[in-house]
Amino acid sequence: METTVAGAPPTDLPTDVSALLPSPVPVQLLDAQGTAAGRASRAYDMPSDERLLEVWRRMVIGRRLDIQCTALTKQGRLAVYPSSRGQEACQVGAVLGITERDWMFPTYRESVALFTRGIDPVEALSLLRGDSHCGYDPMAHKTAPQCTPLSTQLVHAAGAAYGERRRGSDAVAMAFIGDGATSEGDFHEALNFAAVFRAPVIFFVQNNKYAISVPLAKQSKAPALAYKGIGYGVRSEQVDGNDAAAVLAVIDAAVEHARAGQGPFLIEAHTYRLDAHTNADDATRYRQADEVTEWLAKDPLTRLQTYLEGRGVLDQTLVEKTDAEGERLATDLRDRMNADPVVDPATIFDHVYAEPTPQLREQRAMVLDELAAEGGDH
């Protein structure tokens, strides 16, 4: 018969709770002026110049495409678009910290992350134009469908990560989430499941200070959202989300932790969305212009560019070349989005079940009969 010492912690839990705690202040490797200035309770290595140069290039391209997407809403080519402007360091840094064999679970704001993942922008925007539920192949890109979830994708990410572990794979899953969604029940369920089953999943919270119009102070009284992982036994960290170098360094640590079989990792990235929640939102109703101006001075792209120029690895010629690449891709996106999509109504039934049910076949036939009766004009 087993005996335990009264008050002794379970043997499968860490005895040093401090190992789970995030840094008391967000990890920062570059200050707002682009100067190397380490700030963290743990040591994080500065990523190489080569990696940071690629992060910078993807941020430049991502921002240009993001601006183009916002313009497409004004032209009636997109029904809605949630801009990522100001959050590029989070999205690009996080994506470049995982590999092609790892899974990614986006929210509606991760268009720049999808572009960085290598997904065709037109396919990525299919949902937001209203063409289909998902315009890209999730299995081919190891990327879950972009949709408008509030934490439900975290449960899926935890399950996918656990499934990879069960198969003997060392692949991890990374799931994006907004600050407001940390108040949803699925967030807590996902963390608890992932911790108990040691699922190799990274929960990446982009704390952009507003859940649509609700400020963070009215969402949570936690000292930082990163502390929400402690109660579930999840290793946690908070990072300056406008510091691309710090984001990449913390992601590296999280991936190493998860891939080594140590379970989930929660990251809170402190950032700010410079534009409104979506093109349908009027942000002036709930925040002041001087607040936006203050965050403009913390622009993640300018910060990283200043650092790389100071290192001598980025010059004006490369800046102009990258800007030209962004313009070319934006022009290509605009031209292709200006073409009306050809949509087959029957495809709405194609991916509901792996094997269509009798009821689904009946509904599909009914729709096709109605279209035929109308002359076949889709």
Secondary structure in CASP SS format (residue, H / E / C, confidence):
PFRMAT SS
TARGET T0000
AUTHOR 0000-0000-0000
METHOD secondary structure of the structure
MODEL  1
M C 1.00
E C 1.00
T C 1.00
T C 1.00
V C 1.00
A C 1.00
G C 1.00
A C 1.00
P C 1.00
P C 1.00
T C 1.00
D C 1.00
L C 1.00
P C 1.00
T C 1.00
D C 1.00
V H 1.00
S H 1.00
A H 1.00
L C 1.00
L C 1.00
P C 1.00
S C 1.00
P C 1.00
V C 1.00
P C 1.00
V E 1.00
Q E 1.00
L E 1.00
L E 1.00
D C 1.00
A C 1.00
Q C 1.00
G C 1.00
T C 1.00
A E 1.00
A E 1.00
G E 1.00
R E 1.00
A C 1.00
S C 1.00
R C 1.00
A C 1.00
Y C 1.00
D C 1.00
M C 1.00
P C 1.00
S C 1.00
D H 1.00
E H 1.00
R H 1.00
L H 1.00
L H 1.00
E H 1.00
V H 1.00
W H 1.00
R H 1.00
R H 1.00
M H 1.00
V H 1.00
I H 1.00
G H 1.00
R H 1.00
R H 1.00
L H 1.00
D H 1.00
I H 1.00
Q H 1.00
C H 1.00
T H 1.00
A H 1.00
L H 1.00
T H 1.00
K H 1.00
Q C 1.00
G C 1.00
R C 1.00
L C 1.00
A C 1.00
V C 1.00
Y C 1.00
P C 1.00
S C 1.00
S C 1.00
R C 1.00
G C 1.00
Q C 1.00
E H 1.00
A H 1.00
C H 1.00
Q H 1.00
V H 1.00
G H 1.00
A H 1.00
V H 1.00
L H 1.00
G C 1.00
I C 1.00
T C 1.00
E C 1.00
R C 1.00
D C 1.00
W E 1.00
M E 1.00
F E 1.00
P C 1.00
T C 1.00
Y C 1.00
R C 1.00
E C 1.00
S H 1.00
V H 1.00
A H 1.00
L H 1.00
F H 1.00
T H 1.00
R C 1.00
G C 1.00
I C 1.00
D C 1.00
P H 1.00
V H 1.00
E H 1.00
A H 1.00
L C 1.00
S H 1.00
L H 1.00
L H 1.00
R H 1.00
G C 1.00
D C 1.00
S C 1.00
H C 1.00
C C 1.00
G C 1.00
Y C 1.00
D C 1.00
P H 1.00
M H 1.00
A H 1.00
H H 1.00
K C 1.00
T E 1.00
A C 1.00
P C 1.00
Q C 1.00
C C 1.00
T C 1.00
P C 1.00
L C 1.00
S C 1.00
T H 1.00
Q H 1.00
L H 1.00
V H 1.00
H H 1.00
A H 1.00
A H 1.00
G H 1.00
A H 1.00
A H 1.00
Y H 1.00
G H 1.00
E H 1.00
R H 1.00
R H 1.00
R C 1.00
G C 1.00
S C 1.00
D C 1.00
A C 1.00
V C 1.00
A E 1.00
M E 1.00
A E 1.00
F E 1.00
I E 1.00
G E 1.00
D C 1.00
G H 1.00
A H 1.00
T H 1.00
S H 1.00
E C 1.00
G H 1.00
D H 1.00
F H 1.00
H H 1.00
E H 1.00
A H 1.00
L H 1.00
N H 1.00
F H 1.00
A H 1.00
A H 1.00
V H 1.00
F C 1.00
R C 1.00
A C 1.00
P C 1.00
V E 1.00
I E 1.00
F E 1.00
F E 1.00
V E 1.00
Q E 1.00
N E 1.00
N C 1.00
K C 1.00
Y E 1.00
A E 1.00
I C 1.00
S C 1.00
V E 1.00
P E 1.00
L H 1.00
A H 1.00
K H 1.00
Q C 1.00
S C 1.00
K C 1.00
A C 1.00
P C 1.00
A C 1.00
L H 1.00
A H 1.00
Y H 1.00
K H 1.00
G H 1.00
I H 1.00
G H 1.00
Y H 1.00
G C 1.00
V C 1.00
R E 1.00
S E 1.00
E E 1.00
Q E 1.00
V E 1.00
D E 1.00
G C 1.00
N C 1.00
D C 1.00
A H 1.00
A H 1.00
A H 1.00
V H 1.00
L H 1.00
A H 1.00
V H 1.00
I H 1.00
D H 1.00
A H 1.00
A H 1.00
V H 1.00
E H 1.00
H H 1.00
A H 1.00
R H 1.00
A C 1.00
G C 1.00
Q C 1.00
G C 1.00
P C 1.00
F E 1.00
L E 1.00
I E 1.00
E E 1.00
A E 1.00
H E 1.00
T C 1.00
Y C 1.00
R C 1.00
L C 1.00
D C 1.00
A C 1.00
H C 1.00
T C 1.00
N C 1.00
A C 1.00
D C 1.00
D C 1.00
A H 1.00
T H 1.00
R H 1.00
Y C 1.00
R C 1.00
Q C 1.00
A H 1.00
D H 1.00
E H 1.00
V H 1.00
T H 1.00
E H 1.00
W H 1.00
L H 1.00
A C 1.00
K C 1.00
D C 1.00
P H 1.00
L H 1.00
T H 1.00
R H 1.00
L H 1.00
Q H 1.00
T H 1.00
Y H 1.00
L H 1.00
E H 1.00
G H 1.00
R H 1.00
G C 1.00
V C 1.00
L C 1.00
D C 1.00
Q H 1.00
T H 1.00
L H 1.00
V H 1.00
E H 1.00
K H 1.00
T H 1.00
D H 1.00
A H 1.00
E H 1.00
G H 1.00
E H 1.00
R H 1.00
L H 1.00
A H 1.00
T H 1.00
D H 1.00
L H 1.00
R H 1.00
D H 1.00
R H 1.00
M H 1.00
N C 1.00
A C 1.00
D C 1.00
P C 1.00
V C 1.00
V C 1.00
D C 1.00
P H 1.00
A H 1.00
T H 1.00
I H 1.00
F H 1.00
D C 1.00
H C 1.00
V C 1.00
Y C 1.00
A C 1.00
E C 1.00
P C 1.00
T C 1.00
P H 1.00
Q H 1.00
L H 1.00
R H 1.00
E H 1.00
Q H 1.00
R H 1.00
A H 1.00
M H 1.00
V H 1.00
L H 1.00
D H 1.00
E H 1.00
L H 1.00
A H 1.00
A H 1.00
E C 1.00
G C 1.00
G C 1.00
D C 1.00
H C 1.00
END
